[in-house]
Amino acid sequence: MQEAATTRAPLVGRAEELARLRASLDAARAGTGSAVVVAGEAGIGKTRLVDELVAGLRADELVLRGQCTDSGSGPVPFAALAGLLHDAVETLGPRAVLDAAGPAADALGAVAPGLVEVRPGVDAGRAPEALVDLLVALAARRPVVVVLEDLHWSDDATRTVLARLARVAARAALLVVATYRSEDADRRHPVRALLAELTRSRALTQLDVPRLGADQVVELARALAGPGAPLDELVERSEGVPFYVEELAGAAGTAVPESLRDLLLLRYLRLGDDARAFCRAVAAAGQRAPYDLLAAALGEDALTAAEEAARAAVDAGVLRADADGYRFRHALMQEAVAGELLPGERRRLHTAYARALEARPATLARLAEIADHWWGARVLDRALAAAVAGHAAAEADAATQSALTLGERALELWDLVPDAEAVAGIPHHELLRRLADTLHASTHLHRALAVAREALAEWPAGDRSGRARVLAAVSYYTGRTGDDHGRVLLEEALQLVPDDDPAARAELLLVKARAAMLAGRHAETEEAASAGLAAARAAGDAATASVLVNVRAMSRINRGDLGATADLEEARRLAGDDWFAVSRYYTNASDAYVKLGDATRALELASQGAELALRQGAGWGIRAMLEGNAAEALLALGRWDEADAWYERSVPLVSPSTFAVYLHERWTWLTLWRGRVAEAQAMARARQGLWLQHARNEMQIRSRVSGTLAELALERDDVDAALAAVAPAAGGALGGHYRLPVLGVAGRAVARARAAGREVDDEPFRRALADCAGWPTSGVWSALFAAELGEGPWSAVAEADGPAHLRPYALLRQGEALLAAGDRPAAREQLAAATATATAIGCGLVVARARAAGAGLATPERRDGGGEPGRLTDRERQVLDLVAEGLTNGQIADRLFISRKTASVHVSAILRKLGVTSRTEAAVRARSGALPG
C-alpha cells in the first residue's frame, strides 16, 4: 500500500530535513549531483517531504517519479521504472525520450511495452542500464530529480537502477531521492544490504525522518482541527506520527478512524491464526504486556506453547519484544487489534488480567489497570469499585490525569450498577464533588463548575458543613470563569458552616482570602486569612494554615509590605510534605519575586516547583501555572525565544479560565514586542471582551490588560483608546506593583496626546507614581514616565535594572531624540546600540523602528518644494509607503488598524511636510527616496 501523503496539512517540524534536501538540489543544479534515501516509519511524512522539495523546482527542471509496488506475493516487476519512463514521455514526448536513450532504446520496451517496438532477441536485462543512460543524458541538458518511492517493495531491476544512478550522480545535474519504510526492511531485506554498501562507499546519504515532538504535534493538530480540539489527547495517541495526527484530528473524540485502522491492521491480518490470537491477547493487556502478567493470566503452559506465534508476530513487525514482555510497534496498532477481539474473548482475557493484577500489591498504576480490565470485561460492579478506589488513590498522589479518567469512568458507570453507593463505598454527590476538584485541577473549569453544581443540588440538607464546602467550590469556580457572583455564593457558604467545625470554616475562609487577594482587596484578604489561620490551628490542619499564611503574605506584598517575604518561607515550613500547600508556595513565591523585580529568583523557584510537580505526577493545571511563572521571568530576563516557544506550545492546552486569559494576554504582549504587530492586534481583537470580563475579578489581569491594550492602541495611533486603557492606573483600580508598568505606558500616551496638540492632565498619574515610591521597581518606571514626557534622560531608563525590553527601547528613543536635534553621529551610535540589544533578545518591534530611523541617516537632509518641510514620523513613513502603493485612505486605515480619520490626518501632514499638492507627487517622492530627515 502506498504511504499516504499529508498534502492537505502544513509541513511541520521538517525544516532541517527539507533544508538538507534543498541543499542537495542546489548542488545538483551546479553540476554535482547526489543520491539521498529518506527513511522512516509508515505515516512519518517521507512522501510529503519529497513533495515539498519537488514543489520548489523551476519550470525548466525535470522531475521523474516511480513507485515500487507489492502485489501481495512479491514486488511488481519494473513498477517504479515504468513510472519514471511514463513521466519522461508525458513531459518530453516519446520521440525526445527515444532520441535521448540512443542505440539501446529498444531495451526500454521491456519496461514500457508501448513505448518502442522490441526487436527479437533484445535482452530485457539491459533495461536498467538503458534507463540509467537515458536519465544521465537528460541530466546533461537540464537538472533532473529522480524519485524512487517505497524501496521496501523494490524489485531487482529497481535496486540496480538505484545503485547505478547513485554512482554516476556526482558527475551530473542529477538528484536521486529514494524513500523506504525502515520497519518494512529488516536486516535480511535486500534493499538494506544495497543501502549499506552505497552509504559505505559514500555514493548515497541517508536522511532519517523522526517523529514529531509534542509541541510540533500541537502545531499540526491546531492547523488541522482548529480551536477546541483535544490537543493533549492527540499528542498522546499519535505518538508524533504526522499521518496519525491528521487522521485523528479529522476524527477527534472518536475511535480510531477506519482509514487508519485498515492501515494499522495490514500486518496483523497477514499473520497465521495462532499469531493473530497471541496479538489479541497482548492487545487486551494494554499498551504493554509484561511476561509475568501474560503467564499469570494465560498460564505458563499456554504462553510457552505460543512462543512460535509470538516470534511470527515480532518478525512481521506487529509486536516488539523486550527483556520481559511484548508491546505493539505503535500504540494505535494496539487499539486496532484490540478492536478485533470477539465479545467472549474480550471478557475472558480482561477478567483474567484483572484477577492477576488484584493478586498483587495495590499501587496507583495497578488500581488504574484493574479498573480498565474490569471495564473491558464489562463486569460493571467490579469496574465501578475499582474506578472509585483508583480515583481516590490518583488524587492522593496528585496524578490528575489518571484521576480524571477514573473519576469520569466511575460517573459513567454509576447508573449502570445496582446499589452503586454500596459498591462504590461513597454516595453519588461525594463522587461528584471529588470529580469537580479533579476537573478544576485539570483546567477543565466550566466542566468543574457544572459538576460542582450537580453535587450541590444533590447534597443532603442536613449536612451543613458538606453543603458549605461544595457551595464554596461553586463560588470559587464561578469567580475563576470571570463571574463576580462567586462572592455572594461564598458568603452564603460561610453562613452555613456550623460553629463547631473549625476545619470547614478554615477551608472556606481560605477560599475567601484567595479571591480577595487576587482582586486586590487587601484588608478583606488579611482579615479572612487571619480568621482562617486561627480556625486551621484549632483544627490541627497545618496544610491549610500554610496556604493561609501564604495568601496573607502575598496580600501584604501586593500593598507594599516587602517584609512579608519571610512569611512565604514560613508557609513553606508549615506545608511539610503536603503537595497542595507546597505547590501554592512555589506558585505564589515565584510570582512575588517577579513583582519585586528579581526575575532570576523567580525563575529558580518556578522551575523548582515545575520539576517537583512533574515528579509528583501533578496535573497540567498546576504545572502550567508554575511554568507560566517561569515564562514571565524569562520575559523579564530577555530570554524571549524560550518564552515564546513555551506560550506557543502550552497556551492552546489550557482550557478557558482566568489563568488562560492571563497567558493569552502575556503571549499577545510578547507577540507585539517581537514585532508581529498585526498578529498581536488580531489576537487582542479576538479576546478583548473576555480579557475585560476577567479583569473585573483579578487585579493582575486588570493591570496586564490595561498596559497591553494601551500599547496596541498607540501602535494604531489611537491615543484616545490608549488613555482610556491606562486610566485605571490613576485611580484606585490598581495598586502597588500592578500600577507601575501601566504608568510607564501612560507617560507615552500623554506625550503622544500632547504632541497632537491636546491638553491632558497628568497629575493623577504623578500621584500614583508617588504612591508607589517604596516599591523596589518604582525607579525604572518613574524614569520611564519622566523620559516619555521629556522631563528626564533616556539614559536613566537604559541603565536601570528593569525588564529586558526597556533598555533597547530607551536606546531607540534616545537615538530618535538625537536625530530630531540634528546630532546625526550620536543618533547613529544610539540606534545601532538599540538594534544590537533588541536583536539579542528578539525584540523585533524596536529593531524595525531603529532600522527605519537609522535609514534616514544615510539620506542627506533635503528641503524640496515650496511647502513647509519637516521630518516625517515613523508612522507617516508607513503611510507614505502605502500611498505609493496606490492605497486609498480607507485601505490604509484597514492595513494599519487605524481609523479613516487618522489616516486622512497622516496623509495631509505628509503632503504638507513634503511640500507637494497631490498623492501622486508624494508617491513619486517616496519612490525616489527624496524625503526629509
Secondary structure, DSSP 4 states (H G I P E B T S, - for coil): -PPPP-TTS---S-HHHHHHHHHHHHHHHTT--EEEEEEE-TTSSHHHHHHHHHHT--TT-EEEEEE--B-SSSBPTTHHHHHHHHHHHHHH-HHHHHHHHGGGGGGGGGT-TTTSPPPTT--GGGHHHHHHHHHHHHHTTS-EEEEEE-GGG--HHHHHHHHHHHHHGGGTTEEEEEEEEGGGS-TTSHHHHHHHHHHHTTS-EEEE-PPPPHHHHHHHHHHHH-TT--HHHHHHHHTT-HHHHHHHHTTTTSS--HHHHHHHHHHHHTS-HHHHHHHHHHHHH-SEEEHHHHHHHH-HHHHHHTHHHHHHHHHTTSEEEETTEEEESSHHHHHHHHTT--HHHHHHHHHHHHHHHHTS---HHHHHHHHHHHHHTT-HHHHHHHHHHHHHHHHHTT-HHHHHHHHHHHHHHHTTSTTHHHHHSS-HHHHHHHHHHHHHHTT-HHHHHHHHHHHHHHS-TT-HHHHHHHHHHHHHHHHHTT-TTHHHHHHHHHHHS-TT-HHHHHHHHHHHHHHHHHHT-HHHHHHHHHHHHHHHHHHT-HHHHHHHHHHHHHHHHHTT-GGGHHHHHHHHHHHTT-HHHHHHHHHHHHHHHHHTT-HHHHHHHHHHHHHHHHHHT--HHHHHHHHHHHHHHHHHHT-HHHHHHHHHHHGGGSPSSHHHHHHHHHHHHHHHHTT-HHHHHHHHHHHHHHHHHHHTT-HHHHHHHHHHHHHHHHHTT-HHHHHHHHGGGTTTSS-GGGHHHHHHHHHHHHHHHHHTT-----HHHHHHHHHTTTSTTHHHHHHHHHHHTTSS-HHHHHTSS--TTHHHHHHHHHHHHHHHTT-HHHHHHHHHHHHHHHHHHT-HHHHHHHHHHHHGGGS-----SSS---PPPHHHHHHHHHHHTT--HHHHHHHHT--HHHHHHHHHHHHHHHT-SSHHHHHHHHHHT----
